[in-house]
Structures are given as structure tokens and as C-alpha cells.
């Protein structure tokens, strides 16, 4: 990646001597991936002497990601994650109309050998709260607050509620086509309509935690272009 230091610096939302908090773009892995030479950790290492990623976002998920600049900072934030003191807020666009008000899903999650997960009693405990932010013609914008941090937790818990994330075909979501909301939508001849988003509609919107000084901060990450474009189409064609 050209000028990776410069590119990485444009993602920074907050920094102090101990932490960097970035707005992670979609389509880039958080940690080392055998199939991808570039990842958030490798980019951070080009900009920092000793960075450690404090938590993980799926490759296709955009949004707030905290990076420790030294071992003490890593331990400090890791303990907050372990003690469930970090407040994580995600925004998801789901298929269908749903009216959730502090809806708690308390269902254990089991990792499968194929890299996916399922709801299962023998899995690890997992809890997520859901609140409807906005409803549209065929979709809903949902605020998601995971209490635990299991793999694919929000995705499988929304699928459990029969509200799969738009574009998340692994767990039953459908790709969003503009023709599904826009009347008189016409394609050029001999072309096939492509999904507006090439990924699932999930964004890590904010992160609240305590700095080493004890001061609590809340960092918010703006939506990337594809998520904004999806919400725009949903809002413009609500009826």
C-alpha cells in the first residue's frame, strides 16, 4: 500500500501517548491474515514502534478500533474489556422491519470448524442489546450493544431475531439492490444489477473506555461512503 503511514494517519480519530483510536475502513483485516499482506496491525507497525490491537473487527466491518501504543496501555484496556467496562456501540442495517426496545439476546455462541458460528447451549455465553434507530420500507437501522465479545456475535444474534444484517449472506442477509426500493429503476441493456454495498451493513459506531489517567472518553466513527450511500437510498425511498 502506497504511503501507508500517511493513509493510516488519516484514519486516526484520537491519540494520546498510550492509545491510537482509528476509523477502520472495510475490506481490511484487523490482524495478520495468510491471504492478505496488508492488515491494520502491519500498518500500525509502520507508524508505531510497539503497537498492539486491543480488540478485533471483522474484515468487512468498518468503524472504531483501539490500538495500544505500549504494553501498559494494552494491559489497561484489555482488563476493561475482560471486566466488561468498555461500552461498544455498533450500527447495523437489517433486512425487514423490526421494533426493538432494549431487546436482550442472551444466547451462547459456538464456533464451527468452517469459520462461522451458531447458537448452541454448549457454546460460550454471549449477550447483546438491540434498539431500533430508524425503520424504512424494507429495512431497519439498529443500534447494537454487545456485552460480550464473541466472534460474529452481533451477526448471529440478529439472525436469531430473524433480522439478519443486510448483505450478510453467511447468516441469511440479502444483498441490497436499489431496485428493491426505487420505482421505475432501469438498468442498461445486457447488464445485471449489482448490490449497492459489497459487504454486510455493519459499522462500529462508538467506543467508550477509560484512559490510563482514569478519564473516560467516547470516540465516534463516521460512516464510510458505502454505508452512507445505503442509508441515503433507504431514506429517500422510504415509501
C-alpha positions in Angstrom: 0.0 0.0 0.0 1.5 3.3 -1.1 2.2 5.9 1.6 0.8 3.6 4.2 1.9 5.9 7.1 0.0 8.8 5.5 -3.0 6.7 4.8 -3.0 5.3 8.4 -2.7 8.8 9.9 -5.9 9.9 8.0 -7.9 7.2 9.9 -6.9 8.4 13.4 -9.8 9.7 15.5 -8.0 10.1 18.8 -4.5 9.8 20.1 -2.5 10.3 23.3 0.8 8.9 24.5 -0.9 5.5 25.2 -3.6 4.9 22.6 -4.5 5.4 19.0 -8.1 5.1 18.0 -8.9 4.8 14.3 -11.8 4.6 12.0 -11.1 1.2 10.3 -12.1 1.0 6.6 -14.0 -2.0 5.4 -12.2 -4.8 3.5 -9.1 -4.9 5.6 -8.3 -7.4 8.3 -7.5 -6.3 11.8 -4.8 -8.9 12.4 -2.4 -10.8 10.2 -4.1 -12.8 7.5 -2.4 -15.5 5.5 -4.3 -14.4 2.3 -3.8 -10.6 2.8 -0.3 -8.9 3.0 -1.9 -5.7 4.4 -3.7 -5.5 7.7 -4.3 -2.9 10.4 -1.6 -4.3 12.7 1.0 -4.3 9.9 0.1 -0.7 9.0 0.2 0.3 12.7 3.7 -1.2 12.9 4.9 1.0 10.1 3.7 4.1 12.1 4.4 3.0 15.7 7.3 1.2 17.4 5.3 -1.3 19.5 1.5 -1.2 18.7 -0.9 -3.9 19.9 -4.5 -4.1 18.7 -6.8 -4.2 21.7 -9.8 -5.9 20.1 -10.9 -7.1 16.6 -13.3 -6.1 13.9 -14.3 -8.5 11.1 -12.6 -7.7 7.8 -15.8 -6.4 6.3 -16.8 -4.3 9.4 -15.8 -0.6 9.4 -15.5 1.7 12.4 -13.9 2.4 15.8 -10.8 0.3 16.6 -8.4 0.9 19.6 -4.7 0.3 19.3 -2.3 0.4 22.3 1.0 2.2 21.9 2.8 0.4 24.7 2.3 -2.8 26.8 0.9 -1.0 29.9 -1.8 0.6 27.7 -2.6 -2.8 26.2 -3.0 -4.4 29.7 -5.1 -1.4 30.9 -7.6 -1.6 28.1 -7.6 -5.4 27.9 -8.6 -5.5 31.6 -11.5 -3.2 30.8 -12.7 -5.5 28.0 -12.3 -8.5 30.3 -14.3 -6.8 33.1 -17.0 -5.6 30.5 -16.3 -2.0 31.3 -15.9 -0.9 27.7 -19.2 0.3 26.0 -19.3 -0.8 22.4 -21.9 0.5 20.0 -22.5 -0.8 16.5 -25.0 0.3 13.9 -26.4 -2.3 11.6 -28.9 -2.2 8.7 -31.1 -5.3 8.9 -33.5 -6.9 6.5 -37.2 -6.4 7.4 -39.0 -4.1 9.8 -38.2 -4.5 13.5 -39.1 -2.6 16.6 -36.6 -3.4 19.3 -36.6 -1.6 22.6 -33.7 -2.7 24.8 -34.1 -6.2 23.3 -31.7 -8.5 25.0 -30.4 -11.6 23.2 -28.8 -13.9 25.8 -27.7 -16.9 23.7 -24.5 -18.9 23.8 -22.3 -19.0 20.6 -20.3 -21.9 19.3 -17.5 -21.6 16.8 -17.6 -24.0 13.9 -14.7 -25.5 12.0 -15.7 -23.7 8.8 -15.1 -20.2 10.3 -18.7 -19.5 11.1 -20.7 -19.7 14.4 -24.1 -21.0 15.6 -26.3 -20.6 18.6 -25.7 -23.6 20.8 -26.1 -24.4 24.6 -22.5 -25.8 24.6 -21.1 -22.5 23.2 -19.7 -19.5 25.1 -22.1 -17.2 26.9 -23.0 -14.1 24.8 -25.3 -11.1 25.4 -26.3 -8.3 23.1 -28.8 -5.4 23.5 -30.7 -4.1 20.4 -32.6 -0.8 19.9 -34.3 0.3 16.7 -33.0 3.7 15.5 -35.0 4.0 12.3 -37.3 2.0 10.1 -37.5 2.2 6.3 -39.5 0.5 3.5 -38.0 -3.0 3.9 -35.1 -2.4 6.3 -34.3 -1.2 9.8 -31.3 0.7 11.3 -30.4 -0.9 14.6 -28.2 0.1 17.4 -26.3 -2.9 18.8 -24.5 -3.0 22.2 -22.7 -6.3 22.7 -21.8 -7.0 26.3 -19.5 -9.9 25.5 -17.2 -10.1 22.5 -17.7 -13.4 20.8 -16.9 -14.0 17.1 -19.7 -12.9 14.8 -21.8 -12.1 17.9 -24.0 -9.3 16.5 -24.4 -11.1 13.2 -25.7 -14.4 14.7 -27.8 -12.7 17.4 -29.6 -10.6 14.8 -30.1 -13.6 12.6 -31.6 -15.4 15.7 -34.1 -12.5 15.9 -34.9 -13.0 12.2 -33.3 -9.7 11.5 -30.2 -10.7 9.5 -27.8 -7.9 8.6 -28.3 -6.7 5.0 -25.6 -8.1 2.8 -24.6 -10.8 5.4 -25.3 -13.8 3.2 -23.4 -16.1 5.7 -26.2 -15.6 8.2 -29.2 -15.1 6.0 -29.0 -11.5 5.0 -29.8 -10.4 1.4 -27.7 -8.0 -0.7 -29.3 -4.6 -1.0 -30.5 -3.8 -4.6 -31.6 -0.2 -5.3 -34.4 -1.7 -7.5 -35.9 -3.1 -4.3 -36.9 0.5 -3.1 -36.7 2.7 -6.2 -39.7 2.7 -8.5 -39.0 2.7 -12.3 -35.4 1.6 -11.7 -33.9 0.8 -15.1 -30.7 -1.0 -15.9 -28.7 -0.6 -19.1 -29.4 -3.5 -21.5 -27.2 -6.6 -21.1 -26.2 -5.5 -17.5 -27.0 -7.2 -14.2 -27.8 -5.1 -11.1 -25.0 -5.1 -8.5 -25.6 -4.8 -4.8 -25.1 -1.2 -3.5 -22.8 -2.5 -0.8 -20.3 -5.2 -1.5 -20.3 -6.2 2.2 -22.6 -6.6 5.2 -24.0 -3.3 6.6 -22.3 -3.3 10.0 -20.3 -0.4 11.4 -18.6 0.0 14.8 -20.0 3.4 15.7 -18.5 4.2 19.1 -16.2 3.0 21.8 -16.2 4.2 25.5 -13.4 3.4 27.8 -11.1 4.8 30.5 -7.6 6.2 29.7 -4.7 5.4 32.0 -5.4 8.6 33.8 -8.8 7.4 34.7 -10.6 9.9 32.4 -13.4 8.3 30.4 -13.6 9.0 26.7 -16.2 8.2 24.0 -14.9 8.1 20.4 -17.4 8.0 17.5 -16.6 7.0 13.9 -18.4 8.4 10.9 -20.0 6.1 8.4 -17.9 5.1 5.3 -19.1 6.0 1.9 -20.9 2.7 1.2 -22.8 2.8 4.5 -23.8 6.4 3.9 -25.0 5.6 0.3 -27.1 2.7 1.6 -28.8 4.9 4.3 -29.3 7.6 1.7 -31.2 5.3 -0.6 -33.3 3.9 2.3 -34.2 7.4 3.5 -35.0 8.8 0.0 -37.2 5.8 -0.9 -39.0 5.2 2.4 -42.4 5.0 0.8 
